[in-house]
Amino acid sequence: METLRRETEQIKTVRLLLVDDEEDFRQTLVKRLNRRGIMANQAANGEACLALLSEHPMDVVVLDVKMPGMNGIDVLQRIKQTWRSTEVILLTGHAATQDGVEGIKAGAFDYLSKPVEFEHLLGKIIQAYDKILGGREKQQASEYRARIAQQMIATERLAALGTLAAGVAHEINNPLAIINEAAGYMRLLLDKQGPDMPAREAFQRALDKIENSVKRARAITHQLLGSVRKSESVLAEVHIAELVSETMQMLANEARDKNITLSRQAPADLPPIWVEPNQVRQILINLLSNAIHATPAHGRIWATLAGSAADVSIEIGDTGTGIPRENLEKIFEPFFSTKTPGQGTGLGLYVTRQIVEKLGGTIEVRSRVGQGSQFTVRIPNQAGRQSGH
């Protein structure tokens, strides 16, 4: 009984289309289907069927083979070309069972001969819909397995990164210090030479490259250490709107160079929350810096705040280049970057997510290529932990 009840309720969600040139036949079927809780759409011919499908895709189409204009087999072929997941049940005359066989070969779910016995037709509709639902479940299961596999790969990478990061970063910093010191000495010697020194400009460019590379390597090691360092939490009462404004002011010159407009929207009564201010500031710097790099000249970047005494949400949006769909699952992985070589470490968003999760929050991203991206961070109020500090 329970299974029958579930099937009865389930079939009420089917998107059904009846296609037949006999109006009385259609109306009779529609009335009987309505009594079963099924709302059916109607079309009088093949052309009307295809036009309706282009506006409102259907799950199951009950299609007469013999109709004026396009016959049912032609309509079936068009349906299968454009709406592959739609199942089609053909209706044929007693003397035209060959049409039904041809329909099965062309992709029809099944065929019935007229005059149609209603319960038989209803059973076929239920079977066709069950097939559709089963296919959807398999697709969802496949997508779920793919996500889990990707998460496992990312987890293994992060575990390896956490094990090696601290030691590698410290070891790299030592030769970096020597390189930087040697570059400084060379620049001192260069400055003592006159403007007529041979190949002075070439030496200048070489030193610039060395110093810029040292800075970039230091940025990578700094972010690596920041991602694995277990620092003591220091909570404070933070007005997030003020913190956002301060961070935007820090990055104002960088935005001004590209004529990018920075703006902030926050309700006047947004309450403060207890949180680690330096951690939140780092989140804001990473997200706003990314937005500035991704946004072309004369673009816009905004921060929209909302929240309550329990938590606060921060949306950082931009009118930048956007992120391709295939990269949305990868942008939080370490060392993944779409920037040109030398323009980024590929650790900014990885570190950002690490910080957000340490704070017990969440980060989500929405993006459309050519239109921009929006990162939404939710940070809970940690007032309950303040007594321990």
Buried (B, 14 or more C-beta within 10 A) or exposed (E): EEEEEEEEEEBEEBBBBBBBBEEEBBEEBBEBBEEEEBEBBBBBBBBBBBEBBEEEEBBBBBBBBBBEEBBBBBBBBBBBEEBEEBBBBBBBBEEBEEBBBBBEEBBBBBBBBBEBEEEEBBEBBBBBBBBBBEEEEEEEEEEEEEEEEEEEEBEEBBEEBBEEBBEBBEEBBEEBEEBBEEBEEBBEEBEEEEEEEEEEEEBEEBBEEBBEBBEEBBBBBBBBBBBBEEEEBEBEEBBBBEBBBEBBEBBEEBBEEEEBEBEBEBEEEBBBBBBBBEBBBBBBBBBBBBBBBBBEEEBBBBBBBBBEEEBBBBBBBBBBBBBEEEBEBBBBBBEBBBEEEEEBBBBBBBBBBBBBEEBBBBBEBBBEEEEBBBBBBBBBBBBEEEEEE
